[in-house]
């Protein structure tokens, strides 16, 4: 392998292994900030050694051992070593500690779940919980997290730093809580996992429609959480929703990397195994809770699409009804916008446009690119082409994803007239 190929391989390994390293080190040190620094030190060491020595057969274990050796060095230098040893339940010599650390790699799944609950601790703000989890468990950069939250990178960086400091100062136990406390933190965990999934399934910026590694990260975390809390309906609802959406991944991109809308996708390319997994998870959620929660309702909507062999066979009346139930649980303008699309498919573009136009003055939608995009499609169907063109152009100006922008500008061009491309 060339030097550049080795570096690319190391970066790919880092993306997979870094959450595991940070989780394991956090359990040992009870300090998320120090754990992240030690994991990064191990990565730097790999960049220095692997190009000459070759990538080890088990790179994850190599990184884990390197990071934990550095952790032991830090503990040795700590003036309060004996106190640290007692807190971490380590007895005896530092060599015994090292042996224990090196043997703990197999506990990594439990460590990841513990880290998930720590990152979503209630002492942190909702925004900080999401940012920290995306950073430590999702592998997103600060810039990517900033795009997901529509705030500056400086703001996200400050949130992460404050969150790690707060966890360290409060000496938060590195554990999965029991009973009511576990359920109290569950909602924010589900929210964060779904945000990670969405950033992978519909990249908010950049040149790619999809970021499959994030989709896989979210699915892995969701499945792990479902194994940990098998009797919680909304966990299975979220897993079902992600599995069903992920089943369309291969059909969402055209031959030139362009996005392919749901109605135009080749459904033969949908992953039938993921659909089966999603429907099974949805059935479990429905057995556990006859009155479905928001994630189970969204999964039921996705199931309507998955069961339709052809786009024209989609049960839009049922989808519109499910969105009506979802609006009652989550009365947000984005959910209402989605309901408008379903109503337009079930009852015609004019009925959908009435719902959309009622949202025009909502301040939460002024910078939401899908609002003018949906309105443009409905205006186009009604033959109001100049208005549709203006809305397509407005949507293009609001998106940071180059592929999505290109598609929107194509739609604007199909309305006729002179194209005016706005700077996003």
C-alpha positions, 0 to 999 in steps of 0.5 A: 500500500502507498503512503496515502492509501495507508493514511486513508486506511488509518482514518477509516479505522479511526472512524470505526474504533474511536468511539470504542476507545473513548468509551473504554477509556471513559469507564476507566478514567471517569473523565470523558475529556481525558478519554478523548485526548488519550484516544487521539494520542493513540491515533497520532501514534498509529499515524507515525508507526503504521506507514512503516510497520504496516497496519496490525492484524487487529488495529482496534486492539492495538489502538486500545492498548496504546491508549491505555498504556498512556492512561496508565502513565497519566495515572502514575504521574497523578499525585493522587494515584492511590485515590484514583486506584481505589476509585477504579477498583484496581489493586496491586501494581501498575503492571497488574493494572495494565494487564487488566486494561489490555484485557477489557477490549471485549467489554466494548459494547457495554462501554459504548452504551454506558458512554451513551447514557453519560453523554445524555446525562440530565445535568447537560442541556439538550443541545449539549447532550446531542452535540457530545453524543454526536462527537463521541459516538457518532464520529462527527466533526465539530463542523458537521455537528454545527451544520446539523444544528444550524449554528456556528462551529464555535458554538458547538465547540464551546458546548462540547468543552463545557459538557465534558468539563461538567461531567468531569466536575460532577464525577458522573458515574460511568454506568447505565442507570436503572429504573426511572432514571434510565427512562428519563434519559431515553428520550434524548438518546433516541433523539440523538441517534435519529439525528445521527441517522438523518445526517447520514441518510440525507447529508445536510451539506457537502457534495454527497447525498448519503454518508453511509457510515453514519447510517450504520453508526445510528443503526448499530447504536439503535440495535444495541439500545433495543437489546439493552431495553427490550421492553421499551416500545419507542426504542423498537419504533426508532429501530424500525424507522431507521431500518425501513429508511435505510432499506432505500439507500441504494436506490436513493442515488442515481448513476452520477451521484444525484439524489433520486426522489422516492417516487422515482426510485427503482424499488427492486433495489430496496434492501428486502432484509432491512425491510423485513427487520424494520417490519419486525421491529415495528410489530414488536413496538406495536405489541408493546404499546397499542398506542404508538409513540412518535417513532412508531408512528413514523415507522408505520408511515415508512412501512406503508412505502415499504409494502408498496411494490410500485409508487402508485400503489402507496396507501396515501390515505393511511399515510395522511391519517398517520400524520394526523395522529403524529401531529397530535403528538408532535404539533410542530410545523415540520410534521404539519408540512409532511402531513401536507405532502401526504394530503396532497397525494391522497386528496390533490395538490390544492388540498395540500397547498392549503395546509402549506400556505397556512404555515407561511408565516411560521418563523421556524420554517423561514430557513427550512429548505424543504418548506419552499421545496414542498410549496414549489412542487404543489404550485408546479402541479397546479400549473402556477409555474412562475411561482413554482420557479421562485420557490424552487430557487428559494429552496436551492438558495437555502440548501448547503448540499450541492447535489440537492441544490442541483436537483432543485435548480433543475426543477426550477429550470423545468418551470420555464423562464430565466434561471436565477441561481442565488448564493446559499 
